Amino acid sequence: MASILVCDDQRSICEMLDISLRKDGHKVETVNAGEAAKKKLSSANFEVLITDIKMPQTDGIEVLRFARQSSPRPRSSSSPRWKTMRPRCRR
């Protein structure tokens, strides 16, 4: 299955996604800050990146930009907290 990096400043979101994705057989790593996500992306290859957009200091947009510069490029999903917006998936 897929190797997935989850980045969200709320631990409960990371834990929920970790449990759910592992049940489906995926290899999951979680981080609680944008800078930590960038370090993980630099040291390991992930097939999928799931990140919150609104985070303190390094936001999800910066994490996505960093991920796009790394090779191989992971699929990404951003998760805004606004009810009127839907998460976007890119390949």
N, C-alpha and C positions, 0 to 999 in steps of 0.2 A: 504494500500500500504506500501512500504518499508520506513524505517527510514534511511536517508542517511546523512553522513558527507562528506562535500566537503572541501578539503584543497588545496589552491593554493595561492602563494604570489602575484598574479595579481588579483586585485579586479574584473576586468572586466570578467575574467574567472569564478570566483565564482558567480557573478551576472547572467551571461548567463546560467550556469548550474542550479542555483537556480530557475530561471524563468522557464526553460524548464522542470525540474523535478517536480516542483510544479504543472505545467499545467497537468502533467500526474497523479497527485493525491498523490505524495510522500511527506512525511514530510522531510524537508531539513534544515540542519544547515550548515553554512559556517564559515570557519576560514582562516586567512591569514598567518599563520605560523605553523611550525611543532610542536613547544612547545604547542601552543594553541590547536592543534589537539589532542595531547597526554592528555591534561587536560580534553578535552571533552570526549575522549574515556574512561578516568578513572571515569567520573561522570555519564555517560549515555550509554545505549546500542544502537548500530547502527547495522542495518542489512547489510549496504553497506558503504564502505569507498572509496572515489575517491580522489586521491592525486597526486599532481605534484611531480616529482622526484627531479628536480633541484630547491632547495630553499636555501636561506641563513640560516646559523646556523644549524637548525635541518632539514635535508633533508627528502624527501619522503620515502626513504628506511628505515630510522630510525623509521619513523611513522608506516610503515608497520610492521616492527619487533615488535614494541610496541603493535600494534593491534593484532598480532598473539599470543602474550603472554596473552592478556586479554580474558576473557570468558564472554559471548559466542563470538566466533571469527566471525567478519564480513567478507563478501565477499569484495574483494578489487580490485581496478583498479588503475594502475599507468599511468600517462600521461606525457611521455617524450616529450620534445619540438622538438626533431629531426624529420625531415620529413621522414627519412628512417626507423624509428622504429615505430612499432604499439603498442598501449596500450595493456597491458596484463591484463587478468581477472583471478582471482583465486577464488576458493571456499573453 
